[in-house]
Amino acid sequence: MPIMLVTYDVHKSDEKRANVLAFVKQHEHAQVSESCYLIDTDRTIEDIHDGLLFAGGGDHEYAVIGPIDNPLTIMIYSRAPGSYDWLRSRLPIGS
């Protein structure tokens, strides 16, 4: 499945933040930083972005980057343990 990087900035609303996080966690995922996740999904990038907009009420900032398909072009520097290993385990070597 395609891997995408999802990041969000939800302002002033714990409820909206919880909704966005619940949306992200509907997918196989690895946390990269506080509001940044790698997700494994068959959904399109537009569908993921629209889902984030809906979950957060539409008035927040989101970025969806992907699909990521080549581990040889990616390096993740993150304090979140295992995020790079999670990504490498889902991507074919030398794509």
C-alpha positions in Angstrom: 0.0 0.0 0.0 1.2 3.6 -0.5 2.8 5.3 2.4 2.0 8.9 3.1 3.4 11.5 5.5 0.6 13.3 7.3 1.1 16.4 9.5 -1.3 18.7 11.1 -1.6 21.8 13.2 -4.9 21.9 15.1 -5.4 25.2 16.8 -7.1 25.7 20.2 -9.4 22.6 20.2 -8.6 19.4 22.1 -11.8 17.9 20.6 -10.7 18.6 17.0 -7.2 17.4 17.7 -8.7 14.1 19.1 -10.8 13.8 16.0 -7.8 14.3 13.7 -5.7 11.8 15.6 -8.5 9.3 15.5 -8.7 9.6 11.8 -4.9 9.1 11.5 -5.0 6.0 13.7 -7.7 4.4 11.5 -4.7 3.5 9.3 -1.5 1.5 10.0 0.7 4.2 11.2 4.0 5.3 12.8 4.4 8.5 14.8 7.3 10.7 13.6 6.7 13.7 15.9 3.9 15.2 18.0 1.7 16.0 15.0 3.3 14.0 12.2 2.6 10.5 11.2 3.5 8.0 8.5 0.4 6.1 7.3 -0.1 3.0 5.2 -3.2 3.3 3.1 -4.9 2.5 -0.2 -6.7 5.8 -0.1 -5.8 8.7 -2.5 -3.8 11.7 -1.2 -6.9 13.8 -1.9 -9.1 11.5 0.2 -6.7 11.6 3.1 -6.5 15.4 3.0 -10.3 15.6 2.8 -10.6 13.2 5.7 -8.3 15.4 7.8 -10.3 18.5 6.9 -13.6 16.8 7.9 -12.1 15.4 11.1 -10.7 18.8 12.1 -13.7 20.9 11.1 -12.0 22.4 8.1 -10.3 25.3 9.8 -6.9 23.9 10.6 -3.6 23.3 8.7 -2.8 19.9 7.2 -0.2 18.6 4.8 -0.2 15.2 3.2 2.9 14.1 1.3 3.1 11.0 -0.8 2.9 8.4 -1.9 6.4 7.5 -0.7 7.6 4.5 -2.6 11.4 4.3 -2.4 13.3 3.8 0.9 16.6 4.6 -0.8 15.5 8.3 -1.2 14.2 8.8 2.3 15.9 9.5 5.6 13.9 10.2 8.7 15.6 12.0 11.6 13.2 11.6 14.4 13.3 11.0 18.1 10.3 8.7 17.7 11.7 5.2 18.0 11.2 2.9 15.1 9.7 5.3 12.5 12.4 4.7 10.0 12.3 0.9 10.5 8.5 1.0 10.2 8.8 2.8 6.8 11.6 0.5 5.5 9.6 -2.6 6.4 6.7 -1.4 4.2 8.7 -0.4 1.1 10.4 -2.6 -1.4 14.2 -2.1 -1.5 15.4 -0.5 -4.8 12.0 0.5 -6.1 
